[in-house]
């Protein structure tokens, strides 16, 4: 390979006795690359063998065949890596030794004689002649010809060394930092010259270890390295006047990735799986096909078959309604948890959602990010993981055992007999908010189905003329079995009084009407509405700042508001928290399903030309028109329920009390912006209160929505 090696014996010790003493001597090995500049090779592997077959006489050592010599494990003495100066030093007894360089390029071994107390120098010059061939280019890639490099120009370099075609991948070139690599030539690079003055560009050349075996010697950890620098002076560019129109583009403030981004996206996906349209498609598939056709092991099939064996009604002709109830309950149980598989994330769709909100999408996907977000369940199964908020609650109850059912078919109700925490409540919590049911009830969903069932039973509504008295019930004949079962099962459904007490316990919200006049709650969240509306107001202020590309929006006020709402929500996380929201959701989904049936289009005078997003809505608005109820479209109440649930889930299940940096609040605002602005608009449309008002003396409106709705209804009736 064109190497040039040498051995030199010398001493710096007057007592060096070359005539047969036994004091240790030293071998100083130096490895360098020859060329215009001698560069040290650091980290080079050096192996030392004892060569007992050669005597100390020079003429006998000349018989040593460097290119054919091979050592044995018995002859092996030591190994070392060269330091930053390219040197390795061995302390040895007097004798004859063979020094081997074990990196590329291939270099002949050297035989040396060490006398008592003497130092022997061994030099390996690998003769790569590594150098960077440099050029300076203008910013439009034209070579400079009449002046030196200036700020804004480009440095173009190409690493050159001997036998590059032979060495191949055994020599790896690492260009300077911030280089632009040439795809066609891995040893060519360009560096923009962004500042004037003295510039130094550092590069590396890594030399792989030889594939030759060295008996007794350990395998080297890393490749050897040659470091080089390119130094030059960059002149300041003379400013050039610019004339004409200039285009300037500003971007919104960038944000950093946080692990709870995946949790929030999972909440959106989970609530969308629970939406009415998904439910209706599911029910059509179920009742138009045989449930037995579902694949074995399907989560819904398992739940459906289990519940079907347990849910019975003590009435005749209620099988159709019983199957509807069982299927709805199974649908809710399977789809209500963000931690459950499958279809937790859809990276293609979620990536687009993140791009629309200017949020960073994780390189490994949301699934991997969500796995990092979850924490182990203390005392649970080895693979049991839960949300950080629930993990903190579990740590507070560390003295309580985790219960894991032995049999899959064992009911939660039976397991609850034993003292402890059911693991499934931590690893697969059912994420639903009762505010969804509250706003649908304010939108007259329950009242509509109640009016229909009274007419079905031939019961007059109210003291005056019943608006439904003259409507023919005959179009509903195909629904006879469903309505019959629904009416017969009334004693097993939640009452409006019971729901009203739980609305108050969760959010301090109450219904208004004769059925709930005698309201005496033991525990209410009286501060929730004010705190929640304050959060929405501060979010609107943030959005205006975030849209201004000349301003960095401040998320600290929103972070504090999030902590306040989170605290209030978790204080109400008791009583019927785990059961009533899911039961209310099941009952209201069934009510929506009944109203969405095409038979009701014939029974109620609906407006076909109005495009509602869900099939049951026009029936409710038609009933409100017939009964003289509020003329605000049910669409606004449905949006309040859907958006309110998604917003509050992101607050309730986040570990906000432990967050100090505003980045998470910043990302939460961008992620839930459509839901927040949708809720604010729907609240104004339904109640007349604008939560974005920025008048100087404006106060956060904490009036109960039921009071605002009654006031608007009275105004509507007076104007009529």
VMD Tcl script that draws the C-alpha trace (Angstrom):
set ca {
  {0.00 0.00 0.00}
  {2.98 2.29 -0.32}
  {3.75 2.38 3.41}
  {7.00 3.60 4.87}
  {7.93 2.01 8.20}
  {11.04 2.35 10.37}
  {12.63 1.15 13.60}
  {15.00 3.32 15.62}
  {16.75 2.39 18.83}
  {17.83 5.05 21.32}
  {18.07 5.70 25.04}
  {17.56 8.62 27.37}
  {18.95 6.66 30.29}
  {22.76 6.71 30.88}
  {22.45 3.32 32.47}
  {21.19 1.72 29.26}
  {23.15 -1.49 29.10}
  {23.03 -3.02 25.65}
  {25.38 -5.76 26.73}
  {22.96 -8.16 28.35}
  {21.24 -6.46 31.28}
  {17.74 -7.45 32.37}
  {16.05 -4.11 33.12}
  {12.71 -3.50 31.25}
  {12.76 -1.37 28.15}
  {10.05 0.44 26.14}
  {8.63 0.28 22.65}
  {7.11 3.57 21.47}
  {4.85 3.00 18.44}
  {3.79 5.98 16.31}
  {1.17 5.73 13.55}
  {0.71 8.61 11.10}
  {-0.42 9.37 7.60}
  {2.23 10.84 5.31}
  {1.49 13.62 2.91}
  {1.63 17.43 2.83}
  {0.73 17.28 6.53}
  {1.62 14.36 8.76}
  {-1.57 13.54 10.63}
  {-1.62 11.24 13.65}
  {-3.82 8.15 13.50}
  {-5.65 7.91 16.82}
  {-7.36 4.79 18.08}
  {-5.26 2.52 15.83}
  {-4.92 -1.07 17.07}
  {-1.37 -2.18 17.86}
  {-0.56 -5.80 18.76}
  {2.75 -6.94 20.28}
  {4.18 -10.45 19.92}
  {7.37 -11.96 21.34}
  {9.63 -13.45 18.64}
  {11.88 -15.94 20.44}
  {13.24 -17.42 17.21}
  {15.39 -14.41 16.31}
  {18.52 -13.45 18.15}
  {19.51 -9.93 18.89}
  {21.95 -9.57 16.00}
  {20.86 -7.26 13.22}
  {21.86 -9.55 10.40}
  {19.60 -12.30 11.79}
  {16.67 -9.89 12.29}
  {17.00 -8.94 8.65}
  {15.88 -12.48 7.82}
  {12.42 -11.57 9.27}
  {9.72 -11.80 6.56}
  {7.24 -9.06 7.41}
  {4.65 -9.94 4.76}
  {4.45 -13.65 5.64}
  {4.92 -13.57 9.42}
  {2.08 -14.88 11.59}
  {1.99 -14.91 15.38}
  {0.58 -17.46 17.79}
  {-1.46 -17.07 20.95}
  {1.58 -18.19 22.98}
  {3.70 -15.40 21.48}
  {1.03 -12.72 22.16}
  {2.09 -10.14 24.76}
  {-0.16 -7.03 24.65}
  {-2.56 -4.81 22.65}
  {-3.11 -1.05 22.75}
  {-4.83 1.80 20.90}
  {-2.88 4.87 19.86}
  {-3.63 8.10 21.73}
  {-4.44 11.56 20.34}
  {-0.79 11.90 19.25}
  {-0.94 8.60 17.40}
  {1.28 6.82 19.94}
  {1.10 3.56 21.88}
  {3.76 2.68 24.48}
  {4.65 -0.83 25.69}
  {6.95 -1.67 28.64}
  {8.67 -5.00 27.94}
  {11.52 -7.20 29.01}
  {14.70 -7.25 26.84}
  {14.23 -9.38 23.76}
  {12.99 -9.50 20.19}
  {9.39 -8.50 19.38}
  {7.08 -8.15 16.42}
  {4.85 -5.05 16.29}
  {1.67 -5.32 14.18}
  {-0.66 -2.53 12.95}
  {-4.13 -4.03 12.68}
  {-6.24 -1.41 10.81}
  {-6.51 -0.68 7.11}
  {-4.59 -0.07 4.92}
  {-2.60 -3.29 5.14}
  {0.84 -2.59 6.63}
  {3.75 -4.99 7.12}
  {4.64 -6.01 10.67}
  {7.96 -4.81 12.14}
  {10.56 -6.75 14.08}
  {12.33 -4.85 16.87}
  {15.03 -5.59 19.40}
  {14.68 -4.08 22.88}
  {17.83 -3.81 24.95}
  {17.91 -3.61 28.73}
  {16.67 -0.19 29.88}
  {16.44 1.17 26.30}
  {13.64 2.83 24.32}
  {12.92 1.69 20.78}
  {10.81 3.79 18.38}
  {8.60 2.06 15.80}
  {6.90 4.18 13.12}
  {4.05 3.10 10.86}
  {3.46 5.57 8.03}
  {0.36 4.37 6.24}
  {0.76 6.75 3.29}
  {-2.93 7.45 2.55}
  {-2.01 11.08 1.78}
  {-5.53 12.04 2.91}
  {-6.46 15.57 1.90}
  {-9.53 17.60 1.00}
  {-9.54 19.07 -2.48}
  {-11.26 22.39 -1.99}
  {-13.19 24.83 -4.14}
  {-15.18 27.95 -3.36}
  {-18.51 28.55 -5.12}
  {-20.99 31.37 -5.28}
  {-24.50 30.81 -3.89}
  {-25.61 29.81 -7.42}
  {-22.85 27.14 -7.56}
  {-20.45 28.95 -9.88}
  {-16.74 28.65 -9.10}
  {-15.05 31.79 -7.78}
  {-12.37 33.10 -10.08}
  {-11.46 36.66 -9.16}
  {-11.69 36.92 -5.38}
  {-11.59 34.85 -2.19}
  {-14.58 33.39 -0.41}
  {-17.14 35.78 1.02}
  {-20.01 35.41 3.43}
  {-22.87 33.67 1.63}
  {-20.60 31.62 -0.67}
  {-20.17 27.84 -0.53}
  {-17.15 25.72 0.41}
  {-16.97 22.59 -1.73}
  {-14.66 19.83 -0.63}
  {-13.84 16.34 -1.89}
  {-11.89 13.90 0.27}
  {-9.06 12.28 -1.66}
  {-6.73 9.47 -0.54}
  {-4.69 6.77 -2.22}
  {-6.20 3.44 -3.24}
  {-9.74 4.60 -2.44}
  {-11.11 2.14 -5.01}
  {-9.38 -0.75 -3.22}
  {-10.18 0.27 0.35}
  {-13.89 0.80 -0.41}
  {-16.16 0.77 2.65}
  {-13.21 0.05 4.96}
  {-12.53 3.79 5.00}
  {-15.44 6.04 5.94}
  {-15.35 9.80 5.49}
  {-17.23 12.02 7.95}
  {-17.64 15.55 6.57}
  {-17.82 18.71 8.70}
  {-20.99 19.47 10.62}
  {-23.87 21.15 8.73}
  {-22.52 19.83 5.43}
  {-24.68 19.16 2.41}
  {-23.66 15.76 1.06}
  {-23.45 14.81 -2.60}
  {-25.69 11.82 -3.25}
  {-23.50 10.70 -6.15}
  {-20.21 10.95 -4.25}
  {-20.19 10.19 -0.48}
  {-16.78 11.87 -0.15}
  {-17.97 15.21 -1.60}
  {-19.67 17.88 0.51}
  {-20.64 21.54 0.59}
  {-20.78 23.92 3.53}
  {-22.57 27.31 3.41}
  {-20.32 30.12 4.65}
  {-22.68 31.92 7.01}
  {-20.16 34.16 8.79}
  {-17.05 36.13 7.98}
  {-13.59 35.85 9.56}
  {-11.43 32.81 10.27}
  {-13.27 29.57 9.51}
  {-12.19 26.06 10.49}
  {-13.95 22.98 9.12}
  {-13.14 19.69 10.86}
  {-13.45 16.30 9.19}
  {-12.75 12.67 10.07}
  {-11.53 9.60 8.26}
  {-12.37 6.30 9.96}
  {-10.15 3.28 9.21}
  {-11.79 -0.09 9.83}
  {-9.99 -2.93 11.58}
  {-8.29 -5.47 9.34}
  {-10.11 -8.73 8.74}
  {-6.88 -10.61 9.41}
  {-6.83 -12.75 12.56}
  {-4.43 -11.83 15.38}
  {-4.13 -14.83 17.71}
  {-4.58 -13.98 21.38}
  {-5.50 -10.35 20.74}
  {-8.96 -8.97 21.65}
  {-11.21 -7.53 18.93}
  {-10.82 -3.72 18.70}
  {-13.86 -1.72 19.83}
  {-13.83 1.04 17.19}
  {-12.17 2.07 13.97}
  {-9.01 4.18 13.92}
  {-9.46 7.88 13.17}
  {-7.59 10.55 11.24}
  {-8.67 14.10 12.08}
  {-8.16 16.99 9.71}
  {-9.05 20.65 9.48}
  {-9.58 23.06 6.63}
  {-8.75 26.62 7.60}
  {-9.41 29.74 5.53}
  {-10.58 33.32 5.84}
  {-14.05 34.47 4.72}
  {-14.51 38.11 3.78}
  {-17.62 40.15 4.55}
  {-19.90 40.61 1.57}
  {-20.48 44.16 0.40}
  {-24.18 44.98 0.91}
  {-26.14 45.37 -2.31}
  {-29.15 47.70 -2.41}
  {-32.43 45.90 -3.16}
  {-35.18 47.57 -5.11}
  {-38.76 46.63 -5.90}
  {-41.37 44.65 -4.00}
  {-40.24 42.03 -1.51}
  {-42.27 39.04 -0.37}
  {-42.04 38.17 3.33}
  {-43.57 35.01 4.82}
  {-44.06 34.44 8.56}
  {-44.85 31.13 10.25}
  {-46.68 30.24 13.45}
  {-44.64 29.46 16.55}
  {-43.15 25.97 16.48}
  {-43.79 23.63 19.41}
  {-42.10 20.56 20.86}
  {-43.46 17.02 20.94}
  {-45.04 15.86 24.22}
  {-46.06 12.28 25.01}
  {-49.66 13.18 25.88}
  {-50.31 14.19 22.24}
  {-51.02 10.52 21.54}
  {-53.38 10.34 24.55}
  {-55.43 13.28 23.29}
  {-55.63 11.88 19.77}
  {-56.75 8.58 21.25}
  {-59.56 10.42 23.07}
  {-60.79 11.95 19.81}
  {-60.66 8.58 18.04}
  {-62.41 6.85 20.95}
  {-65.29 9.35 21.07}
  {-65.67 9.13 17.30}
  {-66.01 5.35 17.59}
  {-68.83 6.00 20.08}
  {-70.59 8.48 17.78}
  {-74.16 7.85 16.68}
  {-73.27 7.36 13.01}
  {-70.78 4.61 13.94}
  {-73.42 3.11 16.23}
  {-76.09 3.20 13.52}
  {-73.80 1.50 10.97}
  {-72.96 -1.10 13.57}
  {-76.63 -1.76 14.42}
  {-77.61 -2.01 10.75}
  {-74.86 -4.56 10.25}
  {-75.97 -6.46 13.33}
  {-79.70 -6.62 12.63}
  {-79.35 -7.08 8.88}
  {-76.84 -9.91 9.32}
  {-76.38 -12.81 11.69}
  {-74.28 -11.88 14.77}
  {-72.84 -15.40 14.57}
  {-71.10 -14.35 11.35}
  {-68.72 -12.18 13.36}
  {-65.25 -13.80 13.70}
  {-64.49 -15.76 16.86}
  {-62.61 -13.65 19.39}
  {-64.17 -10.39 18.15}
  {-64.49 -8.11 21.18}
  {-68.06 -7.16 20.41}
  {-69.05 -10.78 19.80}
  {-67.60 -11.80 23.18}
  {-69.43 -9.00 25.00}
  {-72.64 -9.52 23.03}
  {-72.76 -13.27 23.70}
  {-71.96 -12.74 27.39}
  {-74.62 -10.05 27.92}
  {-77.19 -11.89 25.85}
  {-77.13 -14.73 28.37}
  {-77.67 -12.36 31.32}
  {-80.06 -9.63 30.18}
  {-83.68 -10.76 30.39}
  {-86.97 -8.86 30.62}
  {-90.00 -10.29 32.48}
  {-92.40 -9.25 29.70}
  {-93.92 -10.88 26.64}
  {-92.88 -9.93 23.09}
  {-89.76 -7.98 24.11}
  {-87.06 -10.00 22.35}
  {-86.42 -7.33 19.70}
  {-85.98 -4.65 22.35}
  {-83.85 -6.97 24.49}
  {-81.44 -7.58 21.58}
  {-81.32 -3.84 20.91}
  {-80.44 -3.18 24.54}
  {-77.80 -5.92 24.68}
  {-76.18 -4.85 21.40}
  {-76.08 -1.20 22.47}
  {-74.54 -2.05 25.82}
  {-71.91 -4.26 24.14}
  {-71.16 -1.50 21.60}
  {-70.53 1.04 24.36}
  {-68.42 -1.32 26.45}
  {-66.16 -2.26 23.53}
  {-65.64 1.25 22.15}
  {-65.51 3.51 25.19}
  {-61.82 3.09 26.19}
  {-58.87 4.92 24.66}
  {-56.45 2.29 26.03}
  {-58.13 -0.62 24.26}
  {-57.27 -2.15 20.91}
  {-57.86 -2.36 18.01}
  {-57.99 0.81 15.87}
  {-56.66 3.03 18.63}
  {-54.83 5.15 16.07}
  {-54.87 5.66 12.32}
  {-51.49 7.21 11.49}
  {-52.48 8.37 7.99}
  {-55.57 10.24 9.23}
  {-53.96 11.37 12.49}
  {-50.91 12.73 10.63}
  {-53.20 14.98 8.58}
  {-54.97 16.15 11.75}
  {-51.65 17.07 13.35}
  {-50.52 18.93 10.21}
  {-53.73 21.00 10.21}
  {-53.04 22.00 13.83}
  {-49.28 22.72 13.32}
  {-48.37 19.97 15.78}
  {-45.31 17.70 15.42}
  {-46.18 14.13 14.43}
  {-43.93 11.53 16.14}
  {-41.50 9.79 13.79}
  {-42.32 6.34 15.26}
  {-46.09 6.89 15.09}
  {-48.66 7.59 17.79}
  {-48.73 4.00 19.03}
  {-45.07 4.09 20.11}
  {-45.52 7.55 21.65}
  {-48.59 6.40 23.59}
  {-46.68 3.39 24.94}
  {-44.06 5.81 26.33}
  {-46.84 7.86 27.93}
  {-48.36 4.94 29.86}
  {-46.95 3.86 33.23}
  {-46.81 0.41 34.88}
  {-49.55 -0.57 37.34}
  {-47.97 -1.05 40.76}
  {-48.83 -4.53 41.99}
  {-50.57 -5.48 38.73}
  {-49.63 -7.89 35.96}
  {-46.20 -7.51 34.35}
  {-47.66 -6.02 31.16}
  {-50.35 -3.90 32.87}
  {-50.01 -0.19 32.03}
  {-52.23 2.80 32.68}
  {-52.48 6.58 32.33}
  {-50.11 8.70 34.49}
  {-53.10 10.20 36.32}
  {-54.46 6.76 37.23}
  {-50.95 5.56 38.10}
  {-50.73 8.39 40.65}
  {-54.09 7.39 42.15}
  {-52.84 3.80 42.35}
  {-49.70 4.97 44.20}
  {-51.90 6.74 46.74}
  {-53.65 3.40 47.33}
  {-50.51 1.29 47.38}
  {-51.78 -0.70 50.38}
  {-54.81 -1.94 48.40}
  {-54.34 -5.12 46.36}
  {-54.92 -5.35 42.62}
  {-57.62 -7.87 41.66}
  {-57.14 -9.90 38.48}
  {-60.03 -12.29 37.60}
  {-58.90 -15.91 37.33}
  {-61.58 -16.74 34.76}
  {-62.39 -14.55 31.75}
  {-66.10 -15.12 32.20}
  {-66.04 -13.93 35.84}
  {-68.18 -10.80 36.13}
  {-66.87 -7.50 37.44}
  {-69.80 -7.54 39.85}
  {-68.63 -10.84 41.34}
  {-65.00 -9.77 41.52}
  {-66.04 -6.59 43.37}
  {-67.04 -8.73 46.36}
  {-63.33 -9.09 47.20}
  {-61.56 -6.05 48.63}
  {-59.17 -4.41 46.17}
  {-58.88 -2.53 42.87}
  {-59.97 -4.31 39.70}
  {-57.02 -4.16 37.31}
  {-59.28 -3.58 34.30}
  {-60.48 -0.28 35.81}
  {-56.88 0.96 35.57}
  {-55.78 -0.61 32.29}
  {-59.03 -0.11 30.34}
  {-61.04 2.74 31.87}
  {-64.25 3.64 30.07}
  {-63.68 7.24 29.01}
  {-67.04 8.99 28.76}
  {-68.38 12.29 30.10}
  {-71.89 12.75 31.47}
  {-71.95 16.23 29.91}
  {-72.77 14.47 26.61}
  {-76.02 13.20 28.14}
  {-76.74 16.56 29.81}
  {-76.66 18.56 26.58}
  {-78.65 15.95 24.64}
  {-81.27 16.08 27.37}
  {-81.32 19.90 27.20}
  {-81.76 19.47 23.44}
  {-85.06 17.63 24.11}
  {-83.98 14.14 23.04}
  {-85.43 12.43 26.11}
  {-88.55 14.62 26.11}
  {-89.19 13.74 22.46}
  {-89.11 9.98 22.98}
  {-91.20 10.37 26.16}
  {-93.90 12.26 24.24}
  {-93.95 9.51 21.59}
  {-94.21 6.68 24.12}
  {-97.05 8.48 25.91}
  {-98.90 8.75 22.59}
  {-98.09 5.06 21.96}
  {-99.83 4.25 25.27}
  {-102.76 6.57 24.43}
  {-101.86 8.90 27.30}
  {-102.62 12.58 26.80}
  {-99.69 14.95 27.37}
  {-100.32 17.97 29.59}
  {-103.51 19.60 30.79}
  {-104.54 21.14 27.47}
  {-104.82 19.78 23.97}
  {-102.16 17.17 23.21}
  {-100.31 18.26 19.99}
  {-99.84 14.57 19.12}
  {-103.50 13.61 19.64}
  {-104.38 13.97 15.96}
  {-101.20 12.33 14.65}
  {-101.80 8.81 13.36}
  {-99.66 6.24 15.15}
  {-100.12 3.72 12.33}
  {-96.77 4.56 10.58}
  {-95.00 3.30 13.72}
  {-96.56 -0.16 13.49}
  {-93.26 -1.81 12.29}
  {-91.69 -0.51 15.51}
  {-94.39 -2.02 17.68}
  {-92.15 -4.61 19.37}
  {-89.34 -2.13 19.99}
  {-91.65 0.52 21.42}
  {-93.52 -2.10 23.46}
  {-90.28 -3.33 25.01}
  {-89.06 0.23 25.57}
  {-92.26 1.18 27.43}
  {-92.31 -2.02 29.50}
  {-88.67 -1.49 30.52}
  {-89.27 2.02 31.87}
  {-88.87 0.93 35.49}
  {-85.31 -0.26 34.71}
  {-84.17 2.99 33.12}
  {-82.62 6.03 34.80}
  {-85.12 8.65 35.92}
  {-84.68 12.33 35.09}
  {-84.32 13.04 38.82}
  {-81.46 10.59 39.17}
  {-79.64 12.00 36.14}
  {-80.18 15.53 37.42}
  {-78.50 14.77 40.75}
  {-75.49 13.30 38.96}
  {-75.24 16.28 36.56}
  {-75.01 18.44 39.66}
  {-72.43 16.17 41.30}
  {-70.19 16.13 38.21}
  {-70.46 19.69 36.91}
  {-72.83 21.71 39.08}
  {-75.32 21.66 36.16}
  {-79.05 21.15 36.73}
  {-82.12 20.68 34.60}
  {-85.13 22.95 34.89}
  {-88.70 21.69 35.04}
  {-91.51 20.37 37.18}
  {-89.98 16.92 37.53}
  {-86.81 18.27 39.17}
  {-88.12 21.18 41.22}
  {-87.41 19.66 44.64}
  {-83.64 19.42 44.13}
  {-81.61 18.87 47.33}
  {-78.07 17.84 46.36}
  {-75.60 16.67 49.02}
  {-72.49 17.60 46.98}
  {-72.31 19.99 44.03}
  {-69.54 21.38 41.83}
  {-70.67 25.00 42.16}
  {-67.38 26.42 40.81}
  {-67.15 24.24 37.70}
  {-69.11 26.41 35.28}
  {-67.16 29.57 36.14}
  {-63.80 27.74 35.90}
  {-64.71 26.01 32.64}
  {-65.98 29.18 30.97}
  {-62.86 31.02 32.16}
  {-60.74 28.32 30.51}
  {-62.66 28.67 27.24}
  {-62.29 32.45 27.37}
  {-58.51 32.23 27.95}
  {-58.27 29.68 25.14}
  {-59.90 32.17 22.76}
  {-57.35 34.81 23.80}
  {-54.55 32.32 23.13}
  {-55.90 31.47 19.66}
  {-55.79 35.13 18.64}
  {-52.19 35.39 19.81}
  {-51.25 32.10 18.15}
  {-52.69 33.25 14.81}
  {-50.55 36.40 14.94}
  {-47.22 35.23 13.49}
  {-45.42 38.21 15.02}
  {-46.37 37.13 18.56}
  {-45.39 34.10 20.63}
  {-48.63 33.05 22.32}
  {-48.54 32.68 26.11}
  {-49.99 29.37 27.33}
  {-49.31 29.90 31.06}
  {-52.77 31.40 31.85}
  {-54.41 28.45 30.11}
  {-52.20 25.98 32.01}
  {-53.38 27.46 35.31}
  {-57.01 27.32 34.12}
  {-56.55 23.67 33.10}
  {-55.25 22.80 36.56}
  {-58.29 24.48 38.15}
  {-60.83 22.64 35.97}
  {-58.95 19.33 36.40}
  {-59.11 19.69 40.18}
  {-62.85 20.41 40.17}
  {-63.58 17.52 37.79}
  {-61.66 14.99 39.87}
  {-63.42 16.18 43.05}
  {-66.68 15.03 41.44}
  {-65.24 11.67 40.41}
  {-67.24 9.72 43.01}
  {-70.86 8.64 43.64}
  {-72.19 6.99 40.45}
  {-69.21 8.12 38.35}
  {-68.31 4.69 37.01}
  {-71.80 3.47 36.10}
  {-74.36 6.22 35.50}
  {-72.61 7.90 32.51}
  {-72.35 4.61 30.60}
  {-75.93 3.65 31.49}
  {-77.22 7.05 30.37}
  {-75.22 6.75 27.13}
  {-76.70 3.33 26.38}
  {-80.25 4.57 26.99}
  {-79.85 7.73 24.90}
  {-78.21 5.85 22.01}
  {-81.23 3.56 21.95}
  {-83.52 6.60 21.94}
  {-81.59 8.05 19.00}
  {-81.76 4.71 17.20}
  {-85.53 4.54 17.58}
  {-85.98 8.12 16.34}
  {-83.64 7.49 13.40}
  {-85.85 4.70 12.06}
  {-87.51 5.69 8.75}
  {-90.97 5.10 10.23}
  {-90.68 8.36 12.18}
  {-90.33 10.33 8.97}
  {-93.94 9.40 8.27}
  {-95.10 9.99 11.83}
  {-93.56 13.46 12.33}
  {-93.62 16.32 9.78}
  {-89.83 16.61 9.32}
  {-88.07 19.00 6.96}
  {-86.36 16.79 4.39}
  {-84.28 19.58 2.83}
  {-82.36 20.31 6.05}
  {-79.10 18.33 6.11}
  {-78.59 17.06 9.65}
  {-75.38 15.11 10.38}
  {-77.30 12.42 12.30}
  {-80.57 10.81 11.27}
  {-82.46 11.30 14.56}
  {-82.05 15.08 14.72}
  {-84.81 16.20 12.38}
  {-87.30 14.15 14.40}
  {-86.39 16.02 17.58}
  {-86.61 19.42 15.88}
  {-89.97 18.43 14.40}
  {-91.26 17.46 17.84}
  {-90.04 20.76 19.28}
  {-91.93 22.58 16.56}
  {-95.12 20.63 17.26}
  {-94.89 21.07 21.05}
  {-93.85 24.74 20.99}
  {-90.53 24.05 22.71}
  {-87.33 26.01 22.05}
  {-86.70 26.81 18.42}
  {-82.92 26.44 18.74}
  {-81.84 23.54 16.54}
  {-80.90 20.31 18.29}
  {-77.67 20.43 16.25}
  {-76.29 23.06 18.64}
  {-77.03 20.89 21.69}
  {-75.56 17.83 20.00}
  {-72.36 19.80 19.27}
  {-72.22 20.98 22.88}
  {-72.42 17.35 24.03}
  {-69.84 15.99 21.57}
  {-67.31 18.84 21.87}
  {-67.82 19.21 25.61}
  {-67.11 15.52 26.17}
  {-63.89 15.59 24.13}
  {-62.63 18.73 25.87}
  {-63.37 17.48 29.39}
  {-61.88 14.04 28.73}
  {-58.61 15.73 27.77}
  {-58.71 17.64 31.07}
  {-60.00 14.97 33.45}
  {-57.62 12.17 32.41}
  {-54.46 14.27 32.04}
  {-52.02 14.57 34.95}
  {-52.34 18.37 34.90}
  {-51.57 18.91 38.58}
  {-47.98 17.77 37.92}
  {-47.37 19.95 34.83}
  {-45.13 23.00 35.26}
  {-44.04 23.83 31.71}
  {-46.57 25.48 29.37}
  {-45.65 23.31 26.36}
  {-48.28 20.68 27.20}
  {-50.98 23.36 27.57}
  {-49.75 24.89 24.28}
  {-50.16 21.54 22.50}
  {-53.50 20.84 24.22}
  {-54.89 24.12 22.92}
  {-53.80 23.48 19.35}
  {-55.02 19.88 19.42}
  {-58.48 20.68 20.83}
  {-58.93 23.99 19.01}
  {-61.76 22.78 16.71}
  {-63.62 21.35 19.71}
  {-63.11 24.47 21.86}
  {-64.22 26.91 19.17}
  {-67.09 24.62 18.19}
  {-68.29 24.51 21.82}
  {-68.04 28.30 22.20}
  {-70.10 28.87 19.06}
  {-72.73 26.26 19.97}
  {-73.04 27.72 23.49}
  {-73.75 31.18 22.08}
  {-76.27 29.74 19.60}
  {-78.09 27.77 22.33}
  {-77.97 30.18 25.30}
  {-77.17 33.58 23.76}
  {-74.02 33.98 25.92}
  {-70.78 34.85 24.11}
  {-67.83 33.40 26.06}
  {-65.33 35.30 23.87}
  {-66.49 38.79 24.90}
  {-63.50 41.03 25.68}
  {-65.36 44.10 26.96}
  {-63.43 45.86 29.70}
  {-66.08 45.27 32.37}
  {-67.15 41.85 31.08}
  {-67.37 39.02 33.61}
  {-67.28 35.31 33.04}
  {-70.90 34.20 32.78}
  {-71.55 31.38 35.25}
  {-75.35 31.36 34.95}
  {-76.77 27.85 34.74}
  {-77.55 26.94 31.10}
  {-81.00 25.70 32.14}
  {-81.83 29.21 33.46}
  {-80.58 30.81 30.23}
  {-82.59 28.36 28.12}
  {-85.79 29.03 30.11}
  {-85.25 32.77 29.70}
  {-84.83 32.39 25.92}
  {-87.91 30.16 25.70}
  {-90.00 32.74 27.58}
  {-88.78 35.45 25.21}
  {-89.61 33.22 22.23}
  {-93.14 32.58 23.53}
  {-93.76 36.28 24.21}
  {-92.71 37.24 20.70}
  {-94.97 34.50 19.26}
}
mol new
graphics top color blue
foreach p $ca { graphics top sphere $p radius 0.5 }
foreach p [lrange $ca 0 end-1] q [lrange $ca 1 end] { graphics top cylinder $p $q radius 0.2 }
display resetview
